[in-house]
């Protein structure tokens, strides 16, 4: 059985420099859930400021129309109030702009420092593909070895059946009689030599049984080796499957931490 080659994955040997670690560590330290909560509050404030500004502009527009329709004396009286309204709106717009700029710059600074997630995600995809390919290869080896085990078990069973039969004397004699040409001219010769041939056949039978036993033992040894290969492959597949599931979980977590994905 082929054993895994030695050596280490440069990414795994120094995980702190891997794209996956850099991206994952950044989003972990950023605490995206906390940032989203802050952004929600800032978004609500921006919406409220926008609504208040629209109301104030409508009031200013109405005050401006009334000012234009007023007489000269009334304009003098309304001017200071109208000017104050515009000054307040300008102040509110300045505050809105400053708040919006600060919010944008805060987001921009954090996103600007964020590492590109693509290399990390791409490396995970490649790693997943490699692990799946290894699993498929090992699974094919197990199927092939299982077929070999089944064939060897059948062969061993046949050899053991032959041993149990023992090639009985009657069967062996029958084989001998079939091979001989029995006739009247050879009958006496057969009668005289039958005992000698029986002794020879017993020896041949014993030798054949030894050959069958040795063959059976060899097949049993090969069967044990094959079964051990299957066991090791199954352990390897279990370890690779666990590693694959961990990689998938890390992948899902990483995707979940990156906004917009």
Secondary structure by P-SEA (a helix, b strand, c coil): ccccccccccccccccccaaaaaaaaaaaaaaaaaaaaaaaaaaaaaaaaaaaaaaaaaaaaaaaaaaaccaaaaaaaaaaaaaaaaaaaaaaaaaaaaaaaaaaaaaaaaaacccaaaaaaaaaaaaaaaaaaaaaaaaaaaaaaaaaaaaaaaaaaaaaaaaacccaaaaaaaaaaaccccccaaaaaaacaaaaaaaaaaaaaaaaaaaaaaaaaaaaaaaaaaaaaaaaaaaaaaaaaaaaaaaaaaaaaaaacccc
